[in-house]
Amino acid sequence: MTQEEQQIKHLKEKVAEQEQFIKKKRDEILAFKKKIYDLLEEQKSAMEALNIELVERQKEIQKQKDMCTKTLQQFEGMKDRYERLNNSKLVKISRKYWAMNKSMKSKGEN
């Protein structure tokens, strides 16, 4: 064998080694990609479940906000009625009566 033939044989061996190395790395990359896609698929189902829970909680929060608004409106109405009643002539006269009655009792005790 001539030196050129040995070099060709050696180069062919190196090419074969490089091809094996490339094939091995390609297989590793494919396995890694498959693992990543599997993990993403698992996360997708978990994220969908969390999204459903989030939507339910947002609906519940909105319902509670509506109830709070309704209760505040009822409170304001009751407060207005109380203030109107409290400022009515009958209540003012009643207060004066009880104040006068109290002062008369205290004068009578002395």
N, C-alpha and C positions, 0 to 999 in steps of 0.2 A: 504494500500500500504506500502510495506516495503521501507526501506531507499534505498536499491539497485535499486528497481524499480523506485523510484523518481530520483535517480542519472541517470539511463538509460534514463528516460523521459527527464530530464534536458539536458543530453548530446545529445539526438536526436533533441531537440529544438535548441541547439547550432549548431549542424551539419546543420539543416535546414536553420538557419540564415546565416551560413557561405556559404552554397550553394547559397542562394539568393544573398549574397554579391558578390560571385564569378560570378554569372550570370550577375549581374548588371555591374560589372567591365568589363566583357567580352563584353557585349553589348556596353559599352562606348568605349572600344578599337576598336571594329569593326566600330563604327560610326566615330571614329577619323581616322582610316585607310582609310575609304571611303572618308572622307573629304580631306585627304592628297592626295589620288590618283586623286580626282577631281581637286584639285589645280595644281597638276603636269600636268594633261592633259591640263588645261588652259595655263599653262606656256609653254608647248610643242608647242602649236600652235603659241604662241607669239614668241618663240625662232625660229621656222621655218620661220616666216615672217621676223624676224631680219636677219636670215642667208641668205635669198633670197636677202634682201636689201644689205647686206654686199658683196655678190657675184657680184651684179650689180655695186656697187661702186668700187670694185676691178677691174672689167673690164673697167670701165670708167677711173680709174687712169692709168691702163696699156695703154689704148688708148692715153691718154694725154702724158704719158711718151714717147710713140712711136712718137707722133707728135713733141714733144720737141726735141727728138733725130734727127728726120728728119730736123727740122728747124735749129738746130745747124750745121748739115752737110751742109745745104744750105748756112748758114752764113759763114762757113769756106771756102766754095768754092768761094763765093763772095769776101771774104777778100783776098784770094789768087789771084783772078783776079785783084782786086784793087791794090794790092801790085805789081803785075807784070806790070800793066799799069803804076803805079806811078813810077816804076823803069825803065821804057822804055826810050830809047834814045830820042824819040820825046818829051816826057814830060820834060826830063832834059834840052833839048835845049830850049823848050818853057819857062821853068822857067828862064833860063839864059837870054833869050830875054826880058822877062818882067822885070826882075831885072835891066837889062841894060837900058831898056826904062824908067823905073822909075827913075833911077839915072840920066839919060840925062834930063828928065823933071825937076828934082829938081835942076840940075845945070843951066838949062835954066831960071829958075824962079829967081835964085839969081843974 
